[in-house]
C-alpha cells in the first residue's frame, strides 16, 4: 500500500533530528575534542617544552599550560566541526530511508 503525501511528510519529519539533539551532538563532539586536544597539548608541552616556551617573543610562558590551551582550543574547533559534519551526513543519509512497507522516501 502506497503512502499519501501527508503520511510521508509526517514520517519524514518524525525521523528528523530536533534542534535539541543537534545541539547536544555538536556540543558533545566539541567537548570530546577539547579533552583530547588538551591532553595532546599537555603531552606535547611535556615532551618539547623549549618549543612552546618561546612562541611569544617578548616573554617566556609556561610551556605545559600554553600547549594544553592551544590543543584544547583547536580540539573545540575541530570537534565541533566534526560534529556538524556528522549531523549533515546523518541528514543526507536520512533522506533515502525506506518506510516500513518497503517504499522509498525521496
DSSP file (Angstrom, degrees, kcal/mol; ACC not computed):
  #  RESIDUE AA STRUCTURE BP1 BP2  ACC     N-H-->O    O-->H-N    N-H-->O    O-->H-N    TCO  KAPPA ALPHA  PHI   PSI    X-CA   Y-CA   Z-CA
    1    1 A X              0   0    0      0, 0.0     2,-0.3     0, 0.0   102,-0.2   0.000 360.0 360.0 360.0 131.2    0.0    0.0    0.0
    2    2 A X        -     0   0    0      1,-0.1     2,-0.2   101,-0.0     0, 0.0  -0.592 360.0-123.7 -85.7 142.2    1.4    3.4   -1.0
    3    3 A X        -     0   0    0     -2,-0.3     2,-0.1     1,-0.1    -1,-0.1  -0.544  22.4-122.2 -82.7 148.0    1.6    6.2    1.4
    4    4 A X     >  -     0   0    0     -2,-0.2     4,-2.3     1,-0.1     5,-0.2  -0.382  30.7-102.8 -80.6 168.1   -0.1    9.5    0.7
    5    5 A X  H  > S+     0   0    0      1,-0.2     4,-2.3     2,-0.2     5,-0.2   0.879 121.4  51.3 -60.3 -39.8    1.9   12.7    0.7
    6    6 A X  H  > S+     0   0    0      2,-0.2     4,-2.0     1,-0.2    -1,-0.2   0.897 110.4  48.5 -67.0 -40.2    0.7   13.8    4.1
    7    7 A X  H  > S+     0   0    0      2,-0.2     4,-2.1     1,-0.2    -2,-0.2   0.893 111.6  50.1 -66.8 -39.0    1.6   10.5    5.7
    8    8 A X  H  X S+     0   0    0     -4,-2.3     4,-2.9     2,-0.2     5,-0.2   0.902 108.9  52.0 -65.6 -40.5    5.1   10.6    4.1
    9    9 A X  H  X S+     0   0    0     -4,-2.3     4,-2.6     1,-0.2     5,-0.2   0.922 110.1  48.9 -60.4 -43.1    5.6   14.1    5.4
   10   10 A X  H  X S+     0   0    0     -4,-2.0     4,-1.4     1,-0.2    -1,-0.2   0.895 113.1  47.5 -63.5 -39.6    4.7   13.0    8.9
   11   11 A X  H  X S+     0   0    0     -4,-2.1     4,-1.0     2,-0.2    -2,-0.2   0.905 112.9  48.0 -68.9 -42.1    7.1   10.0    8.6
   12   12 A X  H >X S+     0   0    0     -4,-2.9     4,-0.7     1,-0.2     3,-0.6   0.933 113.9  46.0 -65.0 -46.2    9.9   12.1    7.3
   13   13 A X  H 3< S+     0   0    0     -4,-2.6    -1,-0.2     1,-0.2    -2,-0.2   0.753 106.7  58.9 -72.3 -22.5    9.6   14.8    9.9
   14   14 A X  H 3< S+     0   0    0     -4,-1.4    -1,-0.2    -5,-0.2    -2,-0.2   0.778 108.2  46.7 -74.4 -23.8    9.3   12.3   12.7
   15   15 A X  H << S+     0   0    0     -4,-1.0    -2,-0.2    -3,-0.6    -1,-0.2   0.596  90.6 106.2 -89.3 -12.3   12.7   10.9   11.7
   16   16 A X  S  < S-     0   0    0     -4,-0.7     2,-0.3    -3,-0.1    75,-0.0  -0.315  79.2-106.5 -69.3 150.5   14.3   14.3   11.5
   17   17 A X        -     0   0    0     70,-0.1    -1,-0.1     1,-0.1     2,-0.1  -0.570  33.4-128.1 -75.8 137.5   16.7   15.4   14.3
   18   18 A X     >  -     0   0    0     -2,-0.3     4,-2.1     1,-0.1     5,-0.2  -0.378  22.8-109.5 -78.3 164.8   15.4   18.0   16.6
   19   19 A X  H  > S+     0   0    0      1,-0.2     4,-2.4     2,-0.2     5,-0.2   0.861 119.9  55.1 -63.3 -34.9   17.3   21.2   17.3
   20   20 A X  H  > S+     0   0    0      2,-0.2     4,-2.4     1,-0.2    -1,-0.2   0.907 108.1  47.5 -64.8 -42.0   18.0   19.9   20.8
   21   21 A X  H  > S+     0   0    0      2,-0.2     4,-2.3     1,-0.2    -2,-0.2   0.881 112.0  49.9 -68.2 -38.0   19.5   16.7   19.5
   22   22 A X  H  X S+     0   0    0     -4,-2.1     4,-2.5     2,-0.2     5,-0.3   0.933 111.9  48.6 -63.5 -45.9   21.7   18.6   17.0
   23   23 A X  H  X S+     0   0    0     -4,-2.4     4,-2.4     1,-0.2     5,-0.2   0.914 112.9  47.0 -60.7 -45.0   22.9   21.0   19.8
   24   24 A X  H  X S+     0   0    0     -4,-2.4     4,-2.6     2,-0.2     5,-0.2   0.898 112.4  50.2 -65.7 -40.8   23.7   18.1   22.1
   25   25 A X  H  X S+     0   0    0     -4,-2.3     4,-2.1     2,-0.2    -2,-0.2   0.939 114.5  42.3 -63.5 -48.0   25.5   16.2   19.4
   26   26 A X  H  X S+     0   0    0     -4,-2.5     4,-2.2     2,-0.2    57,-0.2   0.896 115.7  49.8 -67.8 -39.9   27.7   19.1   18.3
   27   27 A X  H  X S+     0   0    0     -4,-2.4     4,-2.5    -5,-0.3     5,-0.2   0.917 111.1  48.9 -65.4 -43.1   28.4   20.2   21.9
   28   28 A X  H  X S+     0   0    0     -4,-2.6     4,-2.4     1,-0.2    -1,-0.2   0.898 111.5  49.8 -63.9 -39.4   29.4   16.7   22.9
   29   29 A X  H  X S+     0   0    0     -4,-2.1     4,-2.1    -5,-0.2    -1,-0.2   0.899 111.8  48.6 -65.6 -39.5   31.7   16.4   19.9
   30   30 A X  H  X S+     0   0    0     -4,-2.2     4,-2.1    49,-0.3    49,-0.2   0.897 112.3  48.2 -67.2 -40.2   33.3   19.8   20.8
   31   31 A X  H  X S+     0   0    0     -4,-2.5     4,-2.3     2,-0.2    -2,-0.2   0.902 111.4  49.5 -67.9 -40.1   33.8   18.8   24.4
   32   32 A X  H  X S+     0   0    0     -4,-2.4     4,-2.4     1,-0.2     5,-0.2   0.907 111.6  49.8 -63.3 -40.2   35.3   15.5   23.5
   33   33 A X  H  X S+     0   0    0     -4,-2.1     4,-2.8     2,-0.2    43,-0.3   0.873 108.7  53.2 -63.8 -37.4   37.6   17.3   21.1
   34   34 A X  H  X S+     0   0    0     -4,-2.1     4,-2.6    41,-0.4    -2,-0.2   0.924 110.6  46.2 -64.0 -44.5   38.6   19.8   23.8
   35   35 A X  H  X S+     0   0    0     -4,-2.3     4,-2.4     2,-0.2     5,-0.2   0.943 116.3  44.1 -64.5 -47.6   39.5   17.0   26.2
   36   36 A X  H  X S+     0   0    0     -4,-2.4     4,-2.2     1,-0.2    -2,-0.2   0.910 115.9  47.7 -65.2 -41.1   41.5   15.1   23.6
   37   37 A X  H  X S+     0   0    0     -4,-2.8     4,-2.6    -5,-0.2    35,-0.4   0.885 111.5  50.8 -66.3 -39.0   43.2   18.3   22.3
   38   38 A X  H  X S+     0   0    0     -4,-2.6     4,-2.5    33,-0.4    -2,-0.2   0.910 111.4  47.3 -64.8 -42.8   44.1   19.4   25.8
   39   39 A X  H  X S+     0   0    0     -4,-2.4     4,-2.3     2,-0.2    -2,-0.2   0.900 113.0  49.2 -65.0 -40.1   45.6   16.0   26.7
   40   40 A X  H  X S+     0   0    0     -4,-2.2     4,-2.5     2,-0.2    -2,-0.2   0.916 112.5  48.0 -63.9 -43.0   47.6   16.0   23.4
   41   41 A X  H  X S+     0   0    0     -4,-2.6     4,-2.6    27,-0.2    27,-0.3   0.889 110.0  52.0 -65.0 -39.5   48.8   19.6   24.1
   42   42 A X  H  X S+     0   0    0     -4,-2.5     4,-1.6    25,-0.2    -1,-0.2   0.919 112.0  45.9 -63.1 -43.0   49.8   18.7   27.7
   43   43 A X  H  X S+     0   0    0     -4,-2.3     4,-2.1     2,-0.2    -2,-0.2   0.902 113.2  49.8 -65.5 -40.4   51.8   15.7   26.4
   44   44 A X  H  X S+     0   0    0     -4,-2.5     4,-2.4     1,-0.2    -2,-0.2   0.885 109.4  52.1 -66.1 -37.4   53.4   17.9   23.7
   45   45 A X  H  < S+     0   0    0     -4,-2.6    -1,-0.2     1,-0.2    -2,-0.2   0.829 111.5  46.5 -67.0 -32.0   54.3   20.5   26.2
   46   46 A X  H  < S+     0   0    0     -4,-1.6     3,-0.4    -5,-0.2    -2,-0.2   0.846 115.6  45.0 -77.5 -34.4   56.0   18.0   28.5
   47   47 A X  H  < S+     0   0    0     -4,-2.1     2,-0.2     1,-0.2    -2,-0.2   0.886 129.3  21.4 -77.7 -38.4   57.9   16.4   25.6
   48   48 A X    >X  +     0   0    0     -4,-2.4     4,-1.0    -5,-0.2     3,-0.6  -0.583  67.0 157.0-130.2  71.1   59.1   19.6   23.9
   49   49 A X  H 3> S+     0   0    0     -3,-0.4     4,-1.4    -2,-0.2    -1,-0.1   0.821  72.5  60.7 -68.2 -29.0   59.0   22.4   26.5
   50   50 A X  H 3> S+     0   0    0      1,-0.2     4,-0.8     2,-0.2    -1,-0.2   0.823  99.3  57.3 -68.6 -28.9   61.6   24.6   24.6
   51   51 A X  H <4 S+     0   0    0     -3,-0.6     3,-0.3     1,-0.2    -1,-0.2   0.924 113.8  36.8 -65.8 -43.7   59.3   24.7   21.5
   52   52 A X  H >< S+     0   0    0     -4,-1.0     3,-0.8     1,-0.2     4,-0.3   0.664 103.6  72.8 -84.5 -16.6   56.4   26.3   23.4
   53   53 A X  H 3< S+     0   0    0     -4,-1.4     8,-1.2     1,-0.2     3,-0.3   0.842 104.4  35.8 -68.2 -33.5   58.5   28.4   25.7
   54   54 A X  T 3< S+     0   0    0     -4,-0.8    -1,-0.2    -3,-0.3    -2,-0.1   0.031  78.7 107.8-113.9  25.8   59.5   31.0   23.1
   55   55 A X  S <  S+     0   0    0     -3,-0.8     2,-0.7     1,-0.2    -1,-0.2   0.849  80.5  54.8 -70.8 -32.4   56.4   31.2   20.9
   56   56 A X  S >  S-     0   0    0      3,-0.3     3,-1.4    -4,-0.3    -1,-0.2  -0.902  83.2-156.9 -99.1 109.2   55.7   34.7   22.3
   57   57 A X  T 3  S+     0   0    0     -2,-0.7    -1,-0.1     1,-0.3    -2,-0.1   0.795  83.2  52.4 -63.4 -32.6   59.0   36.5   21.6
   58   58 A X  T 3  S+     0   0    0      1,-0.1     2,-0.3     2,-0.0    -1,-0.3   0.470 116.4  26.6 -89.3   0.3   58.7   39.3   24.2
   59   59 A X  S <  S-     0   0    0     -3,-1.4     2,-0.4    -6,-0.1    -3,-0.3  -0.994  73.6-117.7-155.5 154.3   58.0   37.0   27.2
   60   60 A X        -     0   0    0     -2,-0.3     2,-0.3    -5,-0.1    -6,-0.1  -0.764  34.2-165.0 -89.2 137.8   58.6   33.4   28.4
   61   61 A X        -     0   0    0     -8,-1.2     2,-0.6    -2,-0.4     3,-0.1  -0.810  32.5 -94.9-120.5 162.1   55.5   31.4   29.0
   62   62 A X     >  -     0   0    0     -2,-0.3     4,-2.0     1,-0.2     5,-0.2  -0.673  36.7-151.4 -76.4 117.7   54.8   28.2   30.9
   63   63 A X  H  > S+     0   0    0     -2,-0.6     4,-2.4     1,-0.2     5,-0.2   0.850  86.7  52.0 -67.9 -37.1   55.0   25.6   28.1
   64   64 A X  H  > S+     0   0    0      1,-0.2     4,-2.3     2,-0.2    -1,-0.2   0.936 113.4  43.8 -65.9 -44.7   52.7   22.9   29.5
   65   65 A X  H  > S+     0   0    0      2,-0.2     4,-2.4     1,-0.2    -2,-0.2   0.909 115.4  47.5 -66.5 -42.4   49.8   25.3   30.1
   66   66 A X  H  X S+     0   0    0     -4,-2.0     4,-2.6     2,-0.2    -1,-0.2   0.906 113.5  47.8 -66.8 -40.9   50.2   27.1   26.8
   67   67 A X  H  X S+     0   0    0     -4,-2.4     4,-2.5    -5,-0.2   -25,-0.2   0.901 112.9  48.4 -66.9 -39.9   50.4   23.8   24.8
   68   68 A X  H  X S+     0   0    0     -4,-2.3     4,-2.5   -27,-0.3   -27,-0.2   0.898 111.9  50.1 -65.8 -39.7   47.3   22.5   26.7
   69   69 A X  H  X S+     0   0    0     -4,-2.4     4,-2.4     2,-0.2    -2,-0.2   0.936 112.8  45.8 -63.1 -46.9   45.4   25.7   26.0
   70   70 A X  H  X S+     0   0    0     -4,-2.6     4,-2.4     1,-0.2     5,-0.2   0.910 114.2  48.7 -63.6 -41.6   46.3   25.6   22.2
   71   71 A X  H  X S+     0   0    0     -4,-2.5     4,-2.2     2,-0.2   -33,-0.4   0.902 112.6  47.5 -64.3 -41.7   45.4   21.9   22.0
   72   72 A X  H  X S+     0   0    0     -4,-2.5     4,-2.1   -35,-0.4    -2,-0.2   0.891 111.8  50.5 -67.7 -38.9   42.1   22.4   23.8
   73   73 A X  H  X S+     0   0    0     -4,-2.4     4,-1.9     2,-0.2    -2,-0.2   0.938 113.3  44.5 -64.2 -46.6   41.2   25.4   21.6
   74   74 A X  H  X S+     0   0    0     -4,-2.4     4,-2.8     1,-0.2     5,-0.3   0.874 111.4  55.2 -64.6 -36.1   42.0   23.5   18.4
   75   75 A X  H  X S+     0   0    0     -4,-2.2     4,-2.7    -5,-0.2   -41,-0.4   0.877 106.2  50.7 -64.7 -38.0   40.1   20.5   19.7
   76   76 A X  H  X S+     0   0    0     -4,-2.1     4,-2.3   -43,-0.3     5,-0.2   0.938 114.1  44.2 -63.9 -46.2   37.0   22.6   20.3
   77   77 A X  H  X S+     0   0    0     -4,-1.9     4,-1.9     2,-0.2    -2,-0.2   0.945 120.0  39.8 -65.2 -48.2   37.0   23.9   16.8
   78   78 A X  H  X S+     0   0    0     -4,-2.8     4,-2.3     2,-0.2    -2,-0.2   0.883 116.3  50.2 -71.9 -37.7   37.8   20.6   15.1
   79   79 A X  H  X S+     0   0    0     -4,-2.7     4,-2.3    -5,-0.3   -49,-0.3   0.909 111.9  47.8 -66.3 -41.8   35.5   18.6   17.3
   80   80 A X  H  X S+     0   0    0     -4,-2.3     4,-2.3    -5,-0.3    -2,-0.2   0.894 112.0  50.4 -64.9 -38.8   32.6   21.0   16.8
   81   81 A X  H  X S+     0   0    0     -4,-1.9     4,-2.4    -5,-0.2    -2,-0.2   0.898 110.4  49.4 -64.2 -40.0   33.3   20.9   13.0
   82   82 A X  H  X S+     0   0    0     -4,-2.3     4,-2.2     2,-0.2    -2,-0.2   0.884 109.9  51.6 -66.7 -37.6   33.3   17.1   13.1
   83   83 A X  H  X S+     0   0    0     -4,-2.3     4,-2.0     2,-0.2    -2,-0.2   0.912 110.5  48.2 -63.6 -42.2   30.0   17.1   15.0
   84   84 A X  H  X S+     0   0    0     -4,-2.3     4,-2.3     2,-0.2    -2,-0.2   0.905 110.5  51.7 -63.2 -41.5   28.4   19.4   12.4
   85   85 A X  H  X S+     0   0    0     -4,-2.4     4,-2.5     1,-0.2    -2,-0.2   0.898 108.9  51.2 -62.1 -40.4   29.7   17.2    9.6
   86   86 A X  H  X S+     0   0    0     -4,-2.2     4,-2.4     2,-0.2    -1,-0.2   0.892 109.3  49.7 -63.9 -40.0   28.2   14.2   11.3
   87   87 A X  H  X S+     0   0    0     -4,-2.0     4,-2.1     2,-0.2    -2,-0.2   0.906 111.3  49.4 -65.0 -41.1   24.8   15.9   11.6
   88   88 A X  H  X S+     0   0    0     -4,-2.3     4,-2.5     2,-0.2    -2,-0.2   0.924 111.7  48.5 -64.5 -44.1   24.9   16.9    7.9
   89   89 A X  H  X S+     0   0    0     -4,-2.5     4,-2.8     1,-0.2     5,-0.3   0.907 110.3  51.5 -62.3 -41.0   25.8   13.3    6.9
   90   90 A X  H  X S+     0   0    0     -4,-2.4     4,-1.7     1,-0.2    -1,-0.2   0.893 110.5  48.9 -63.3 -38.2   23.0   11.9    9.0
   91   91 A X  H  X S+     0   0    0     -4,-2.1     4,-0.9     2,-0.2    -2,-0.2   0.912 112.0  48.6 -66.6 -41.6   20.6   14.3    7.4
   92   92 A X  H >< S+     0   0    0     -4,-2.5     3,-0.8     1,-0.2     4,-0.5   0.941 115.5  42.6 -64.8 -46.9   21.7   13.4    3.9
   93   93 A X  H >< S+     0   0    0     -4,-2.8     3,-0.7     1,-0.2    -1,-0.2   0.769 107.2  63.4 -72.1 -23.2   21.5    9.6    4.5
   94   94 A X  H >< S+     0   0    0     -4,-1.7     3,-1.1    -5,-0.3    -1,-0.2   0.734  91.1  66.2 -70.8 -21.7   18.2   10.1    6.3
   95   95 A X  T << S+     0   0    0     -4,-0.9    -1,-0.2    -3,-0.8    -2,-0.2   0.784  97.8  53.9 -68.2 -26.2   16.6   11.4    3.1
   96   96 A X  T <  S+     0   0    0     -3,-0.7    -1,-0.2    -4,-0.5    -2,-0.1   0.027  81.0 132.8-100.1  28.1   17.0    8.0    1.5
   97   97 A X    <   -     0   0    0     -3,-1.1     8,-2.7     7,-0.1     2,-0.4  -0.340  50.8-128.3 -75.7 158.9   15.2    6.0    4.2
   98   98 A X  B     -A  104   0A   0      6,-0.2     6,-0.2    -2,-0.1     2,-0.1  -0.838  18.3-120.6-107.0 147.6   12.6    3.4    3.4
   99   99 A X    >   -     0   0    0      4,-3.2     3,-2.1    -2,-0.4    -1,-0.0  -0.342  36.6 -98.7 -76.6 165.6    9.1    3.3    5.0
  100  100 A X  T 3  S+     0   0    0      1,-0.3    -1,-0.1     2,-0.1    -2,-0.0   0.771 123.4  56.1 -59.0 -25.8    8.1    0.2    7.0
  101  101 A X  T 3  S-     0   0    0      2,-0.1    -1,-0.3  -100,-0.1    -2,-0.0   0.410 122.6-102.5 -89.0   4.9    6.1   -1.1    4.0
  102  102 A X  S <  S+     0   0    0     -3,-2.1     2,-0.2     1,-0.3    -2,-0.1   0.325  77.2 131.8  99.8  -8.2    9.3   -1.0    1.8
  103  103 A X        -     0   0    0   -102,-0.2    -4,-3.2     1,-0.1     2,-0.4  -0.538  56.9-119.2 -79.1 147.6    8.6    2.1   -0.3
  104  104 A X  B     -A   98   0A   0     -6,-0.2     2,-0.5    -2,-0.2    -6,-0.2  -0.674  14.6-136.0 -90.3 136.9   11.4    4.6   -0.6
  105  105 A X              0   0    0     -8,-2.7    -8,-0.0    -2,-0.4    -1,-0.0  -0.797 360.0 360.0 -89.3 127.1   11.1    8.1    0.7
  106  106 A X              0   0    0     -2,-0.5    -1,-0.1   -10,-0.1   -10,-0.1   0.401 360.0 360.0-108.1 360.0   12.5   10.6   -1.8
